[in-house]
Amino acid sequence: MKEQEFKAVVIGGCGTVGSLMARVLKDNGVDVTVSDLSTDSPQINILEEEGIKLNLGEHDENILKNVDVIVVAPSLLQNSKLIGKIKSVTDADIISADEILSTCKVSKPVVGITGTNGKTTTTWMLKNILNLSGYRTPEHKLKMQGNTELIPSFQARLDGDIAVLEIGTHGNPDEIKNCALKSEVGIGIITNISKDHLSGSHNFQDYINCKREIVDVARCLIFNADDPVVTGFSNDTSHKVFFYGIEGIDSEIEAYPETRECPLCGKELEYSLHYLGHLGVYKCSCGFKRKEPDVKAFDVKNNSFKLVIGSNTAEVKLKQAGIHNVYNALAAASGASALNIDFDDIVRGIESFEGVKGRFQKVNIGKQVIIDYAHNPAGVKAIIQTLIREKPETSRLIVVNTVSSESGITGDIEIAKILKDADVIVVASNASRKASSKINVDNYVILTESSKKASKIGTLGASRAQVEESLNLAVNEAKKEDIILIIGEGGVKYSSEILGKFKN
């Protein structure tokens, strides 16, 4: 079919996937109308800006009768009453999301970024490099991460020159593989793999296997050489693999060392250096060892390093401090290098990157407040490592814990142990309250009244009321020179709005 001759109605087009289907069809020359019972959606303005016609509050039969195809959002395909009504009005074909994906092919390079931590920051940093180099990157424009299921697949098909996609997982088999296949990922980046999503029947090896799935899809792979779990994947692929890693670091930076088992023989690895958690320089008696990086960071400090790619060298200063952000910068630089981006543009893109909302996000209320999405032990280690190194000796670190770990009580207890380096802990979530009661702590723990009640919804560990009570206590506790750190998804979702009242 010649798509430019077609008229289509997208039923449910104001929803998450429905809006992306409409935009992809529009970009492929289809005359698109979105029909949705909703009249209030954040996607409406986006659809209007892209020239998509809207039929809101109803499904106008006259519109349905005069189109070539009816596209139904995935959430509505099983609505027999709706499908019956459509069929009673028109003989037009009813098509699904998968049919659009198979018809509208990807015609651009696609980079897929996965891993436990650093996906979002690496994704946006790489996009910043590409944008400064003159390349357009398609955006889903959703007020969410949008890194699972169909969202990345449609994002890859939106108008742009190079697609950079964050690809996540809930720890279920085939999620990443199917997403990468449908997105037609050509370059795959794995940032790191640490323990997450281990509740219920999931174990760490299952989670590793999920993350490994991108290896079977991407033709070019970029691995963190300092992560033995990720490096182990290089032994069972014939595709081209590039490595990035740290070659020298400030010895005074606390690494919170962990060990890992050799991915080849299962013995405990021997580390000569730890950089952050299980990331470092390692080897095994069986012969497995850290790979030589292609993209390197020398003289690493909390917010600067020397970047080396081949014969090119530059001093790089980060606007977002932390060893974890050095790794994010190396991953982004590696992706850009694989896309043949000029070295000077890579440096410029890294240094000008302002960060991502909810990732080391600073809020000024007359006291220092930082909001961070850190929600698993590795992520919490990274942010605590950064702040302990940066904060003045006279300042206290006050942590508001809104986390409810995806690895259950084991993950919550591990996070509580890491937070022993803070001066004051304010427990917002019920999970953090339970975890704090199971360890011996020398620091000052403030238990909120609302944390007595469990209120986890999906991955959201704390309710708005719990976050608000904990923030009131933290702000009242903090002196001007102290730092308030808010961790967890609940903190990211609610804190900015709640903190607004303290600015006045």
DRENDREN-680989 format. One record per residue (C-alpha): residue in three letters; x, y, z. Coordinates in steps of 0.1 Angstrom, whole numbers, plus 5000, padded with zeros to 4 digits. Example, Ala and Ser with C-alpha at 12.3 -4.5 7.8 and 13.67 -1.06 7.14 Angstrom:
> Ala|5123|4955|5078
> Ser|5137|4989|5071
//
This chain:
> Met|5000|5000|5000
> Lys|5011|5036|4994
> Glu|5008|5050|5029
> Gln|5006|5086|5017
> Glu|4973|5079|5001
> Phe|4958|5065|5033
> Lys|4935|5081|5059
> Ala|4936|5065|5093
> Val|4918|5070|5126
> Val|4937|5060|5158
> Ile|4912|5049|5185
> Gly|4926|5057|5219
> Gly|4952|5080|5203
> Cys|4955|5102|5234
> Gly|4971|5074|5254
> Thr|5007|5065|5258
> Val|5011|5040|5229
> Gly|4982|5053|5209
> Ser|4997|5088|5206
> Leu|5030|5073|5194
> Met|5012|5052|5168
> Ala|4995|5083|5155
> Arg|5027|5102|5153
> Val|5045|5074|5135
> Leu|5017|5072|5109
> Lys|5018|5109|5104
> Asp|5056|5108|5099
> Asn|5050|5081|5072
> Gly|5027|5103|5052
> Val|4993|5090|5065
> Asp|4964|5115|5070
> Val|4958|5108|5107
> Thr|4929|5116|5130
> Val|4930|5107|5167
> Ser|4896|5097|5182
> Asp|4895|5094|5219
> Leu|4868|5096|5246
> Ser|4892|5115|5268
> Thr|4893|5153|5264
> Asp|4921|5159|5289
> Ser|4955|5143|5280
> Pro|4991|5156|5281
> Gln|4994|5142|5246
> Ile|4968|5165|5230
> Asn|4991|5195|5226
> Ile|5018|5173|5211
> Leu|4994|5158|5186
> Glu|4981|5192|5176
> Glu|5017|5206|5172
> Glu|5024|5177|5148
> Gly|4993|5184|5126
> Ile|4972|5155|5137
> Lys|4935|5161|5137
> Leu|4915|5154|5169
> Asn|4881|5140|5175
> Leu|4877|5141|5213
> Gly|4849|5131|5237
> Glu|4834|5107|5211
> His|4841|5084|5182
> Asp|4824|5103|5153
> Glu|4808|5078|5130
> Asn|4812|5101|5100
> Ile|4849|5101|5105
> Leu|4851|5063|5110
> Lys|4831|5058|5077
> Asn|4856|5079|5056
> Val|4890|5064|5064
> Asp|4909|5035|5050
> Val|4921|5019|5082
> Ile|4911|5020|5119
> Val|4941|5017|5143
> Val|4932|5006|5178
> Ala|4955|5012|5208
> Pro|4967|4980|5225
> Ser|4947|4987|5256
> Leu|4914|4987|5237
> Leu|4919|4958|5213
> Gln|4901|4934|5237
> Asn|4871|4958|5242
> Ser|4845|4938|5223
> Lys|4818|4965|5226
> Leu|4841|4991|5210
> Ile|4853|4967|5183
> Gly|4817|4957|5176
> Lys|4807|4994|5172
> Ile|4835|5000|5148
> Lys|4826|4970|5126
> Ser|4789|4981|5125
> Val|4799|5015|5111
> Thr|4827|5007|5086
> Asp|4843|4979|5066
> Ala|4877|4995|5070
> Asp|4905|4972|5082
> Ile|4912|4973|5119
> Ile|4949|4971|5125
> Ser|4971|4967|5156
> Ala|5004|4982|5169
> Asp|5024|4952|5156
> Glu|5010|4957|5121
> Ile|5022|4993|5122
> Leu|5056|4982|5134
> Ser|5059|4957|5106
> Thr|5048|4982|5079
> Cys|5067|5013|5091
> Lys|5103|5002|5091
> Val|5131|5020|5109
> Ser|5153|5040|5085
> Lys|5180|5053|5108
> Pro|5208|5041|5131
> Val|5194|5029|5165
> Val|5213|5028|5197
> Gly|5197|5008|5225
> Ile|5210|5014|5261
> Thr|5203|4990|5289
> Gly|5218|4981|5323
> Thr|5208|4984|5359
> Asn|5219|5020|5366
> Gly|5229|5049|5344
> Lys|5206|5042|5315
> Thr|5186|5074|5316
> Thr|5216|5097|5321
> Thr|5237|5079|5294
> Thr|5208|5081|5270
> Trp|5203|5119|5274
> Met|5240|5126|5274
> Leu|5245|5107|5241
> Lys|5215|5126|5227
> Asn|5231|5159|5238
> Ile|5263|5150|5220
> Leu|5244|5141|5188
> Asn|5222|5172|5189
> Leu|5253|5194|5193
> Ser|5267|5176|5163
> Gly|5237|5185|5142
> Tyr|5218|5152|5144
> Arg|5181|5151|5153
> Thr|5170|5124|5178
> Pro|5134|5113|5180
> Glu|5117|5119|5213
> His|5086|5101|5227
> Lys|5077|5133|5247
> Leu|5059|5112|5273
> Lys|5061|5123|5310
> Met|5076|5090|5319
> Gln|5107|5070|5313
> Gly|5090|5050|5285
> Asn|5118|5023|5284
> Thr|5098|4991|5281
> Glu|5073|4973|5258
> Leu|5062|4992|5227
> Ile|5073|5027|5236
> Pro|5110|5024|5224
> Ser|5098|5005|5193
> Phe|5076|5034|5182
> Gln|5101|5061|5193
> Ala|5127|5045|5169
> Arg|5102|5051|5140
> Leu|5096|5088|5148
> Asp|5112|5115|5126
> Gly|5149|5120|5133
> Asp|5184|5111|5121
> Ile|5196|5088|5149
> Ala|5175|5071|5175
> Val|5188|5067|5211
> Leu|5166|5045|5232
> Glu|5166|5035|5268
> Ile|5156|4999|5271
> Gly|5146|4987|5305
> Thr|5131|4955|5320
> His|5110|4944|5349
> Gly|5132|4913|5351
> Asn|5111|4891|5328
> Pro|5125|4870|5300
> Asp|5123|4882|5264
> Glu|5114|4918|5274
> Ile|5147|4933|5262
> Lys|5151|4910|5233
> Asn|5116|4917|5219
> Cys|5120|4954|5224
> Ala|5154|4955|5208
> Leu|5142|4935|5178
> Lys|5111|4956|5173
> Ser|5132|4988|5176
> Glu|5158|4974|5152
> Val|5187|4982|5176
> Gly|5221|4982|5158
> Ile|5243|4994|5186
> Gly|5238|4980|5221
> Ile|5252|4996|5252
> Ile|5252|4978|5286
> Thr|5261|5002|5314
> Asn|5264|4978|5343
> Ile|5246|4950|5360
> Ser|5239|4949|5397
> Lys|5213|4932|5418
> Asp|5178|4945|5411
> His|5143|4931|5405
> Leu|5151|4901|5426
> Ser|5118|4897|5445
> Gly|5096|4867|5441
> Ser|5109|4839|5419
> His|5136|4860|5402
> Asn|5173|4854|5411
> Phe|5204|4874|5400
> Gln|5213|4850|5372
> Asp|5178|4853|5358
> Tyr|5182|4891|5358
> Ile|5217|4888|5342
> Asn|5201|4867|5315
> Cys|5175|4893|5308
> Lys|5201|4921|5304
> Arg|5222|4898|5281
> Glu|5193|4896|5256
> Ile|5205|4927|5237
> Val|5237|4909|5229
> Asp|5218|4886|5205
> Val|5202|4915|5187
> Ala|5227|4944|5183
> Arg|5255|4940|5156
> Cys|5278|4964|5175
> Leu|5282|4961|5213
> Ile|5296|4985|5239
> Phe|5304|4971|5273
> Asn|5317|4985|5306
> Ala|5351|4968|5310
> Asp|5351|4974|5347
> Asp|5320|4953|5352
> Pro|5329|4915|5351
> Val|5293|4905|5346
> Val|5290|4926|5315
> Thr|5325|4918|5303
> Gly|5316|4881|5305
> Phe|5291|4885|5277
> Ser|5319|4892|5252
> Asn|5329|4855|5254
> Asp|5297|4843|5236
> Thr|5292|4868|5208
> Ser|5308|4871|5173
> His|5297|4907|5170
> Lys|5321|4937|5173
> Val|5326|4947|5210
> Phe|5340|4980|5222
> Phe|5349|4985|5259
> Tyr|5351|5015|5281
> Gly|5366|5019|5316
> Ile|5386|5038|5342
> Glu|5424|5036|5341
> Gly|5433|5058|5371
> Ile|5413|5073|5400
> Asp|5416|5095|5431
> Ser|5425|5070|5458
> Glu|5406|5089|5485
> Ile|5372|5082|5469
> Glu|5353|5056|5489
> Ala|5345|5027|5466
> Tyr|5320|5006|5488
> Pro|5337|4975|5474
> Glu|5318|4943|5465
> Thr|5330|4911|5449
> Arg|5315|4890|5420
> Glu|5318|4855|5409
> Cys|5337|4847|5377
> Pro|5312|4844|5348
> Leu|5332|4816|5333
> Cys|5341|4793|5362
> Gly|5320|4806|5392
> Lys|5350|4813|5415
> Glu|5352|4845|5434
> Leu|5371|4871|5414
> Glu|5403|4887|5427
> Tyr|5402|4925|5426
> Ser|5433|4947|5425
> Leu|5412|4979|5424
> His|5376|4988|5432
> Tyr|5361|5020|5417
> Leu|5325|5017|5427
> Gly|5308|4986|5442
> His|5318|4956|5420
> Leu|5332|4979|5393
> Gly|5370|4978|5391
> Val|5401|4958|5380
> Tyr|5396|4920|5384
> Lys|5409|4887|5373
> Cys|5403|4850|5379
> Ser|5427|4820|5382
> Cys|5408|4804|5352
> Gly|5422|4832|5329
> Phe|5391|4855|5328
> Lys|5401|4891|5334
> Arg|5392|4927|5327
> Lys|5394|4937|5291
> Glu|5415|4966|5279
> Pro|5392|4996|5273
> Asp|5389|5013|5239
> Val|5375|5045|5255
> Lys|5394|5054|5287
> Ala|5392|5078|5317
> Phe|5425|5087|5334
> Asp|5431|5109|5364
> Val|5395|5105|5375
> Lys|5382|5128|5402
> Asn|5347|5135|5414
> Asn|5338|5159|5386
> Ser|5366|5156|5361
> Phe|5388|5132|5341
> Lys|5410|5128|5311
> Leu|5391|5112|5282
> Val|5412|5091|5257
> Ile|5398|5077|5225
> Gly|5425|5063|5202
> Ser|5450|5092|5197
> Asn|5426|5118|5209
> Thr|5429|5132|5245
> Ala|5410|5159|5264
> Glu|5404|5171|5299
> Val|5367|5168|5306
> Lys|5348|5186|5334
> Leu|5313|5173|5344
> Lys|5284|5195|5355
> Gln|5271|5164|5374
> Ala|5297|5150|5398
> Gly|5303|5114|5408
> Ile|5322|5083|5396
> His|5289|5070|5383
> Asn|5286|5100|5360
> Val|5322|5094|5348
> Tyr|5309|5059|5337
> Asn|5279|5075|5321
> Ala|5301|5099|5302
> Leu|5323|5070|5290
> Ala|5293|5050|5278
> Ala|5279|5081|5259
> Ala|5314|5088|5244
> Ser|5317|5052|5233
> Gly|5283|5053|5216
> Ala|5291|5086|5199
> Ser|5325|5072|5188
> Ala|5308|5041|5173
> Leu|5286|5065|5153
> Asn|5318|5083|5141
> Ile|5310|5116|5159
> Asp|5340|5140|5159
> Phe|5360|5138|5192
> Asp|5357|5176|5199
> Asp|5319|5173|5196
> Ile|5319|5144|5220
> Val|5338|5164|5246
> Arg|5316|5195|5240
> Gly|5285|5173|5244
> Ile|5296|5158|5277
> Glu|5308|5191|5292
> Ser|5276|5210|5283
> Phe|5253|5182|5296
> Glu|5231|5197|5324
> Gly|5218|5164|5337
> Val|5183|5148|5339
> Lys|5154|5157|5361
> Gly|5154|5134|5391
> Arg|5190|5125|5387
> Phe|5212|5145|5412
> Gln|5186|5173|5407
> Lys|5194|5203|5429
> Val|5165|5223|5444
> Asn|5171|5257|5461
> Ile|5149|5264|5491
> Gly|5174|5283|5511
> Lys|5188|5250|5521
> Gln|5207|5225|5499
> Val|5183|5198|5486
> Ile|5192|5170|5460
> Ile|5166|5147|5445
> Asp|5178|5114|5430
> Tyr|5161|5084|5416
> Ala|5185|5060|5433
> His|5163|5030|5442
> Asn|5186|5000|5444
> Pro|5218|4994|5464
> Ala|5242|5001|5436
> Gly|5224|5034|5428
> Val|5224|5045|5464
> Lys|5261|5037|5467
> Ala|5269|5059|5437
> Ile|5250|5089|5451
> Ile|5263|5085|5487
> Gln|5299|5081|5473
> Thr|5295|5114|5455
> Leu|5281|5134|5484
> Ile|5304|5121|5511
> Arg|5333|5132|5489
> Glu|5318|5166|5480
> Lys|5302|5178|5512
> Pro|5321|5201|5536
> Glu|5332|5186|5569
> Thr|5309|5210|5588
> Ser|5278|5199|5568
> Arg|5255|5170|5578
> Leu|5240|5147|5552
> Ile|5203|5142|5558
> Val|5188|5114|5537
> Val|5151|5110|5531
> Asn|5145|5074|5521
> Thr|5114|5069|5500
> Val|5126|5036|5485
> Ser|5109|5002|5485
> Ser|5134|4979|5468
> Glu|5124|4958|5438
> Ser|5145|4931|5455
> Gly|5123|4931|5486
> Ile|5135|4933|5522
> Thr|5170|4921|5512
> Gly|5175|4951|5490
> Asp|5160|4975|5516
> Ile|5183|4962|5543
> Glu|5213|4966|5520
> Ile|5203|5002|5513
> Ala|5198|5009|5550
> Lys|5234|4997|5556
> Ile|5248|5020|5529
> Leu|5229|5049|5545
> Lys|5249|5044|5577
> Asp|5274|5069|5562
> Ala|5247|5096|5564
> Asp|5243|5117|5596
> Val|5205|5117|5597
> Ile|5180|5093|5581
> Val|5144|5102|5577
> Val|5124|5071|5567
> Ala|5095|5079|5544
> Ser|5085|5045|5531
> Asn|5072|5015|5551
> Ala|5099|4994|5535
> Ser|5127|5017|5547
> Arg|5111|5017|5582
> Lys|5112|4979|5584
> Ala|5148|4977|5571
> Ser|5160|5003|5596
> Ser|5146|4982|5624
> Lys|5167|4952|5614
> Ile|5202|4968|5615
> Asn|5222|4985|5642
> Val|5228|5022|5633
> Asp|5248|5048|5651
> Asn|5233|5077|5632
> Tyr|5201|5096|5640
> Val|5170|5079|5625
> Ile|5137|5098|5623
> Leu|5107|5076|5620
> Thr|5077|5092|5604
> Glu|5042|5084|5616
> Ser|5029|5078|5581
> Ser|5057|5052|5574
> Lys|5039|5027|5596
> Lys|5015|5021|5567
> Ala|5025|5001|5536
> Ser|5015|5021|5505
> Lys|5036|5006|5477
> Ile|5019|5010|5443
> Gly|5038|4994|5414
> Thr|5074|5006|5418
> Leu|5064|5036|5438
> Gly|5076|5030|5473
> Ala|5061|5059|5492
> Ser|5029|5079|5489
> Arg|5026|5116|5485
> Ala|5016|5120|5522
> Gln|5046|5099|5533
> Val|5070|5120|5512
> Glu|5054|5153|5525
> Glu|5057|5143|5562
> Ser|5093|5132|5558
> Leu|5103|5164|5539
> Asn|5087|5186|5566
> Leu|5108|5168|5592
> Ala|5140|5169|5571
> Val|5137|5206|5563
> Asn|5130|5214|5599
> Glu|5160|5193|5610
> Ala|5184|5208|5585
> Lys|5207|5237|5592
> Lys|5217|5261|5564
> Glu|5250|5243|5557
> Asp|5235|5207|5557
> Ile|5226|5187|5526
> Ile|5192|5170|5522
> Leu|5192|5140|5499
> Ile|5159|5125|5488
> Ile|5162|5091|5472
> Gly|5137|5068|5455
> Glu|5109|5071|5429
> Gly|5084|5085|5454
> Gly|5108|5113|5461
> Val|5113|5121|5424
> Lys|5075|5120|5418
> Tyr|5064|5143|5446
> Ser|5093|5163|5461
> Ser|5096|5191|5436
> Glu|5059|5201|5441
> Ile|5061|5197|5479
> Leu|5093|5217|5482
> Gly|5078|5246|5464
> Lys|5061|5257|5496
> Phe|5095|5261|5513
> Lys|5107|5286|5486
> Asn|5082|5313|5496
//
